[in-house]
Amino acid sequence: MSVTVKNLVEAMGLEILVEGDLNRAVIGGCCGDLLSWVMGRARAGDAWITVMGNVNAVAVAVLADTACILLAEDSPLDEPARQRAENQGVTILRSSETIYQLALELGRLLEA
C-alpha cells in the first residue's frame, strides 16, 4: 500500500498546521534538527520529523523535496515559517509525541 501524507495525518492523529499536498506519497522518514545534516541526507518524499519550526527548516524541506515536516513534542511554528510554507506548498504537521515515538509509528505505517 502506498502511504500518503493524508494517511499519516489520519493514522497518527496529527495536527495540520500548513496544508500542502496531502496526497503526496511518503516513501521514508528522516529525523534530525541539524539543518545541514538533514539537507544532505533527507530524500525526496521523506517525512521529516524535527522540532525546528522556522523559515530555515522550510527552506531545507523545499531543497530536499520532503513530503512534509512533522513537528514533534508540540514544537511551535513561527509565523514567518508558516507564511513561507504556505507560499511554497510545504505541508507542516504537528504532534505532542517525541521524535522517537513518531519515527516508530512512521516506520510501522511504511512497513505495513
C-alpha positions as CSV (number, residue, x, y, z in Angstrom):
1,M,0.0,0.0,0.0
2,S,1.2,3.5,-0.8
3,V,1.3,5.8,2.2
4,T,0.3,9.5,1.7
5,V,0.7,12.5,3.9
6,K,-3.1,12.3,4.5
7,N,-2.6,8.6,5.7
8,L,-0.1,9.9,8.2
9,V,-2.4,12.6,9.5
10,E,-5.2,10.1,10.0
11,A,-3.3,7.1,11.3
12,M,-1.0,9.2,13.7
13,G,-3.6,11.8,14.8
14,L,-1.5,14.7,13.5
15,E,-2.5,18.3,13.5
16,I,-2.3,20.1,10.2
17,L,-0.6,23.5,10.6
18,V,0.0,24.2,6.9
19,E,-1.8,22.1,4.3
20,G,0.2,21.4,1.2
21,D,-0.3,18.3,-1.0
22,L,-1.9,15.8,1.4
23,N,-1.9,13.3,-1.5
24,R,1.9,13.3,-1.7
25,A,3.4,9.9,-1.3
26,V,5.6,9.3,1.7
27,I,8.5,6.9,0.9
28,G,10.5,7.1,4.1
29,G,11.5,9.2,7.0
30,C,14.2,11.5,8.2
31,C,14.8,12.6,11.8
32,G,17.0,15.5,12.8
33,D,17.4,19.1,13.9
34,L,20.7,20.0,12.4
35,L,19.6,21.6,9.1
36,S,22.8,21.0,7.2
37,W,22.7,17.3,8.2
38,V,19.1,16.9,7.0
39,M,19.8,18.8,3.8
40,G,22.4,16.3,2.9
41,R,20.5,13.2,3.9
42,A,16.8,13.6,3.5
43,R,15.4,12.0,0.4
44,A,12.6,13.3,-1.8
45,G,9.3,12.0,-0.4
46,D,10.6,11.6,3.2
47,A,8.5,12.7,6.2
48,W,10.9,14.9,8.1
49,I,10.5,14.7,11.9
50,T,12.0,17.6,13.8
51,V,11.5,20.3,16.4
52,M,12.6,23.1,14.1
53,G,9.6,25.3,13.1
54,N,11.4,28.2,11.5
55,V,11.9,29.5,7.9
56,N,15.2,27.7,7.6
57,A,13.5,24.4,8.2
58,V,11.0,25.2,5.4
59,A,13.9,26.1,3.1
60,V,15.6,22.8,3.8
61,A,12.3,20.9,3.2
62,V,12.0,22.6,-0.2
63,L,15.6,21.8,-1.1
64,A,15.3,18.2,0.0
65,D,11.8,17.9,-1.5
66,T,10.4,16.2,1.6
67,A,6.8,15.1,1.6
68,C,6.2,17.1,4.8
69,I,7.7,18.5,8.0
70,L,6.4,16.8,11.2
71,L,7.0,18.9,14.3
72,A,7.4,16.7,17.4
73,E,6.7,17.5,21.0
74,D,4.3,20.3,20.2
75,S,7.1,22.4,18.8
76,P,6.0,25.9,17.7
77,L,5.8,27.0,14.1
78,D,6.8,30.7,13.9
79,E,4.7,33.0,11.7
80,P,7.4,33.7,9.1
81,A,7.8,29.9,8.6
82,R,4.0,29.4,8.3
83,Q,3.9,32.1,5.6
84,R,6.9,30.6,3.7
85,A,5.4,27.1,3.9
86,E,2.1,28.4,2.6
87,N,3.8,30.2,-0.3
88,Q,5.9,27.2,-1.2
89,G,3.3,24.4,-0.7
90,V,5.2,22.7,2.2
91,T,2.9,20.6,4.4
92,I,3.6,21.1,8.1
93,L,2.1,18.8,10.7
94,R,2.4,18.6,14.5
95,S,2.2,16.1,17.3
96,S,2.8,16.0,21.0
97,E,4.7,12.7,20.6
98,T,8.5,12.5,20.8
99,I,10.7,12.2,17.7
100,Y,11.4,8.6,18.7
101,Q,7.7,7.7,19.1
102,L,6.8,9.4,15.8
103,A,9.6,7.6,14.0
104,L,8.4,4.2,15.3
105,E,4.8,5.0,14.2
106,L,6.0,6.2,10.8
107,G,8.1,3.0,10.3
108,R,5.2,0.8,11.2
109,L,3.0,2.6,8.6
110,L,5.6,2.4,5.9
111,E,6.2,-1.3,6.5
112,A,2.5,-2.3,6.6
